[in-house]
Structures are given as C-alpha cells and as structure tokens.
Amino acid sequence: MANAWHTDIVVHGKGGGKKLGFPTINLNPAPFIDKLKEGVYSCEVKYKDKKYLGALYFGPRYIIKTERYILEIYILGFNKEIYGQEVRFKIGKFIREPINEKDPKKLIKRIEEDIGLIKA
C-alpha cells in the first residue's frame, strides 16, 4: 500500500477539516481497510500533472461519527474544490496513530505539528 501510486475520485466529505482550517480531499477508504495501519502519514499527491505534498489520515472519523473509516488528505499549498475529479497519491512515512481529541484547539495544534513533521 505504501510507496505505490493509488488513483481515486475525490468525493464529498462532511467538512470537518475545512471547519478546522485544513480543507481536505476525501477518497474511498475501502481498499485500505485491513491493509494499512490507521493513522497520519506523509504523502505525495498528483493532480493535473502537478505534484504536491500532503498529510493523509486513514482511520475512524472522530469528529463526525457517521462512518467507521475515512481517508482524507490535506494538500499543502492547495485550496481548490475538486469533487468528482481524479487524483493520484502515494503514501509515505507514518507520522502517528489516530487520536480522539475533542478540543478543537488542541486538534488544530496537533495537525500543525503533523504538517511540520511532514515538511521537515
């Protein structure tokens, strides 16, 4: 699963990332269930022949508890709505396991720390 390019179509999410200041693209998590450890990863994203760095989250949806698993990517330096469009992504380094942080300010701080590790 890691170090291989995956292709998927961007779907609508619940807007939780956007509300926290980190708009994400949402993808189908099904191919990764039981194959990828839950958590945050660095990743590369290709969209329209341009490559971006991203923070990928695969795991339970803690903020809005409507689905068991989600796969979402915050693409650094990218803020476009691309619903229904194809993206390619490659999962990189494992950053951390999921956390069920109920305080939005603490969650934002943690996401900022994750992004700092990904950029390093």
C-alpha positions in Angstrom: 0.0 0.0 0.0 2.8 2.4 0.9 5.2 3.6 -1.8 2.8 2.7 -4.6 0.7 5.2 -6.5 -3.1 4.9 -6.0 -5.8 6.5 -8.1 -9.2 7.6 -6.9 -12.0 10.1 -7.5 -12.5 12.9 -4.9 -15.8 12.6 -3.1 -17.7 15.0 -0.8 -16.8 14.8 2.9 -18.5 16.2 6.0 -16.5 19.5 6.0 -14.8 18.8 9.4 -11.3 19.5 8.1 -12.4 22.8 6.4 -14.0 23.9 9.7 -10.7 23.4 11.4 -8.8 25.4 8.8 -7.4 22.3 6.9 -9.6 21.6 3.9 -9.1 18.0 2.8 -9.9 15.9 -0.2 -11.9 12.8 0.7 -11.3 9.4 -1.0 -12.7 5.9 -0.8 -11.1 4.2 2.3 -12.4 0.7 1.4 -9.2 -0.6 -0.4 -7.1 0.2 2.6 -9.2 -1.4 5.4 -7.2 -4.3 7.0 -4.2 -3.4 4.8 -3.0 0.0 6.1 -2.3 0.9 9.7 -4.7 3.6 11.0 -3.1 7.0 11.4 -1.5 10.0 9.8 1.1 9.7 7.0 3.0 12.0 4.8 2.0 11.6 1.1 2.5 12.9 -2.4 -0.5 13.9 -4.5 -0.6 14.3 -8.2 -3.4 16.4 -9.6 -3.4 17.6 -13.2 0.3 16.8 -13.8 1.3 18.8 -10.7 2.8 17.2 -7.6 2.0 18.3 -4.0 3.0 17.3 -0.5 0.1 16.2 1.7 -0.9 14.9 5.1 -3.0 11.8 4.8 -5.3 10.5 7.5 -6.8 7.0 7.4 -8.9 5.8 10.4 -12.0 6.4 12.4 -14.0 9.6 11.9 -13.9 11.0 15.5 -15.3 14.5 14.8 -18.4 13.4 12.9 -19.3 9.8 13.8 -21.1 8.7 10.7 -18.6 6.4 9.1 -16.2 3.8 10.5 -13.3 4.7 8.3 -12.3 7.8 6.3 -9.4 8.5 4.0 -8.6 12.2 3.6 -5.7 14.3 2.5 -4.8 17.8 3.4 -2.8 19.0 0.4 -0.2 21.6 1.4 -0.5 24.8 -0.6 -3.7 23.7 -2.3 -7.2 25.1 -1.7 -9.5 24.1 -4.6 -12.7 22.1 -4.7 -12.0 19.2 -7.0 -15.0 16.9 -6.3 -15.5 14.2 -8.9 -12.0 14.6 -10.3 -9.2 12.1 -10.3 -6.2 12.3 -8.1 -3.2 10.0 -7.7 -1.5 9.7 -4.3 1.4 7.8 -2.8 1.5 7.1 0.9 4.8 7.9 2.6 6.1 7.9 6.1 3.9 7.0 9.1 3.6 10.0 11.4 1.4 8.9 14.3 -1.6 6.9 15.3 -5.1 8.4 15.4 -6.1 10.4 18.5 -9.6 11.2 19.6 -9.1 14.8 20.5 -12.3 16.5 21.5 -10.9 20.0 22.0 -10.7 21.7 18.5 -7.8 24.0 19.6 -5.7 21.0 20.7 -6.5 19.1 17.5 -5.5 22.1 15.3 -2.2 22.3 17.2 -1.6 18.6 16.7 -2.4 18.9 12.9 0.1 21.8 12.7 2.7 19.6 14.4 2.0 16.8 11.9 2.4 19.2 9.0 5.7 20.4 10.5 7.0 16.9 10.6 5.8 16.2 7.0 7.6 19.4 5.7 10.8 18.5 7.6 
